[in-house]
Amino acid sequence: MVHKGDLVVIGISVGLALGILIASLIFFGIWWYKKRSNLRQCSNERILPTLPIRMNGLGTSNDFSASLASSITIRGSEHPQKSSPVSSWWNHHSKDQFASASGILRYSYKDIQKATQKFTTVLGQGSFGPVYKAVMPTGEVLAVKVLASNSKQGEKEFQTEISLLGRLHHRNLVNLLGYCIDKGSHMLIYQFMSNGSLANHLYNDEERFLGWEERLQIALDISHGIEYLHEGVADFGLSNEEVFDEHTSGLKGTYGYIDPVYVSTNKFTVKSDIYSFGVIIFELITAIHPHQNLMEYVNLAGMSPDGVDEILDKKLVGECNIEEVRDLAAIAHKCLQKFQRKRPSIGEVSQAILKIKQRLLDREMSKEFSRVLSRIEDQQMELSRMASIKDGD
Ligand SMILES: Nc1ncnc2c1ncn2[C@@H]1O[C@H](COP(=O)(O)OP(=O)(O)OP(=O)(O)O)[C@@H](O)[C@H]1O
């Protein structure tokens, strides 16, 4: 026989046990949900790594720079900016402006509009859109590439690309410093190259003349820049296989430099860059622009081993070693091979250019050595002449 009092005690006990069970379930549920969110956040961070903010010009020291293929800008004596003015500028702006996807700066449309004087300071035009000079309130000078407005790329996709581009650091590549995605515009913000483009130096008579040794060095620097992109950035997924195709990217590149295989197949590979580089090497040798029938001249010159002598830049005639010119032309011809598999890798191109450069340096050294020797001989003759005069006395 169960008493009424016992029933009450049992009821309370069961109620308490149920309450504790439900509370534990709720607590466990919240804990489990938080853990899941943290995990998701961690995996997102792995995809979009947060990088330290870089200041313009820091860590770069080289004379010439190249971005992929035809984008060749000559680096001048940019002085590294001290971090303090940038930091103080930072303090004067709202934090939202700098919400960065990858550690590089995010600029507002308004700031870029002001810095480019309402987009009137055009530096040049590339296949992705116009490039403007921007002077920031700190005095910092930047180059702003405004991407074509028909881009359907979403903010997240754009930021993912920025985070990849922001991880590229090489002394022969122009640094990406920031970006702007605002009012439907997509912009990339680069370190400003005060010496302008290679084309400017080759085709503008008012610019300083580029000697043979400098041109060889430029070819080598470009080669090293491309080598970093092709072989030094392992986690970028760039390989001998297709890099991207027309369906996702659209046909891009400047007429005259684009690999005909890419045009006909829409498949872009590292060998397409090799082709573009071949065109640039011939520009360095001939100072003929691709739009001025460069390829016709090159094809004619390719018919004989010394054919390049006929198309050598007139300013270089008598100013350089013709064997070195022919060797560089031979490398460029290989880069322009019709079949991509016959084109050399960028590593092979760098090695071949390096060999020419080494020969040039050896030649310079032996010239200097003979100069010193002949000076010593002159001095010896002068000494013995003086000695014979003294003996005569
Ligand atoms: N960082 C920079 N500093 C100074 N001038 C620049 C800079 N970047 C680009 N320019 C100028 O803008 C022009 C266009 O550059 P952009 O990189 O858009 O295209 P490109 O290299 O000429 O061709 P492509 O679009 O085929 O790569 C260059 O030729 C150069 O004159």
The ligand as a MOL file (V3000), in Angstrom:
LIG
                    3D

  0  0  0     0  0            999 V3000
M  V30 BEGIN CTAB
M  V30 COUNTS 31 33 0 0 0
M  V30 BEGIN ATOM
M  V30 1 N 51.9310 49.8820 -60.6870 0
M  V30 2 C 51.9740 50.7080 -61.7240 0
M  V30 3 N 52.6710 51.8590 -61.6430 0
M  V30 4 C 52.7230 52.7160 -62.6890 0
M  V30 5 N 52.1010 52.4980 -63.8590 0
M  V30 6 C 51.3760 51.3650 -64.0020 0
M  V30 7 C 51.2760 50.4190 -62.9460 0
M  V30 8 N 50.5160 49.3920 -63.3640 0
M  V30 9 C 50.1470 49.6780 -64.6180 0
M  V30 10 N 50.6500 50.8560 -65.0190 0
M  V30 11 C 50.4600 51.5110 -66.3280 0
M  V30 12 O 49.1860 51.1290 -66.8370 0
M  V30 13 C 49.3490 50.3870 -68.0590 0
M  V30 14 C 48.3400 49.2480 -68.1000 0
M  V30 15 O 48.7100 48.3020 -67.1400 0
M  V30 16 P 47.9810 46.9100 -66.9580 0
M  V30 17 O 48.7340 46.1410 -65.9470 0
M  V30 18 O 46.5390 47.1450 -66.6980 0
M  V30 19 O 47.9910 46.2530 -68.3870 0
M  V30 20 P 49.1490 45.7300 -69.3140 0
M  V30 21 O 50.1700 45.0770 -68.4770 0
M  V30 22 O 49.6240 46.8570 -70.1720 0
M  V30 23 O 48.4100 44.6920 -70.2100 0
M  V30 24 P 47.6150 43.3600 -69.7730 0
M  V30 25 O 46.2810 43.8170 -69.3370 0
M  V30 26 O 47.5840 42.5670 -71.0240 0
M  V30 27 O 48.4010 42.7110 -68.6970 0
M  V30 28 C 50.7970 49.9210 -68.0660 0
M  V30 29 O 51.2710 49.7580 -69.3610 0
M  V30 30 C 51.5070 51.0480 -67.3300 0
M  V30 31 O 51.7770 52.1140 -68.2270 0
M  V30 END ATOM
M  V30 BEGIN BOND
M  V30 1 1 1 2
M  V30 2 1 2 3
M  V30 3 2 2 7
M  V30 4 2 3 4
M  V30 5 1 4 5
M  V30 6 2 5 6
M  V30 7 1 6 7
M  V30 8 1 6 10
M  V30 9 1 7 8
M  V30 10 2 8 9
M  V30 11 1 9 10
M  V30 12 1 10 11
M  V30 13 1 11 12
M  V30 14 1 11 30
M  V30 15 1 12 13
M  V30 16 1 13 14
M  V30 17 1 13 28
M  V30 18 1 14 15
M  V30 19 1 15 16
M  V30 20 2 16 17
M  V30 21 1 16 18
M  V30 22 1 16 19
M  V30 23 1 19 20
M  V30 24 2 20 21
M  V30 25 1 20 22
M  V30 26 1 20 23
M  V30 27 1 23 24
M  V30 28 2 24 25
M  V30 29 1 24 26
M  V30 30 1 24 27
M  V30 31 1 28 29
M  V30 32 1 28 30
M  V30 33 1 30 31
M  V30 END BOND
M  V30 END CTAB
M  END
